Amino acid sequence: RDFVINDKCAAGTGRFLANAAEVLGLDLEEIGPLSLRATDPVKLTTVCTVFVESDILSYLAQGRRPEDILRGVHLAIARRTVSLARRIPIEPAITFTGGVARNIGMVRALEEVLGLPIQVSPDSHFMGALGAALFALERLERYETSS
């Protein structure tokens, strides 16, 4: 199967969302639901984790609401993620895994940008560990077969 991964920076990752939550003085679990209450999402000038703080502080100084800022953050990440994903064929059955998949704001932003529904398992945050375990099992089986 084809896949792509962001291995260059933290843009579009949980760290990006955690930084946004921290700047706004919110718990990470609060930002997804809060972003869904946005009425006028901001446009971020960057998806750089290092610089997002100054964008958020600038919007706060302009009197923008946290929910509009958060929706802008989620949409910026979704656009970045989708631009990366479009390097390979995107099939209609899309499953979102990892800890960020537990953020409803991120799920909705991805659905909006993709124009497709996103599937999320209740255990999505364990998928990396499951993949690592399956990889280790495969290597063990190859080792035992070659010994």
Beta strands, then each sheet from edge to edge (+ up, - down):
strand 1: 94-95
strand 2: 118-119
sheet 1: 1+ 2+
end
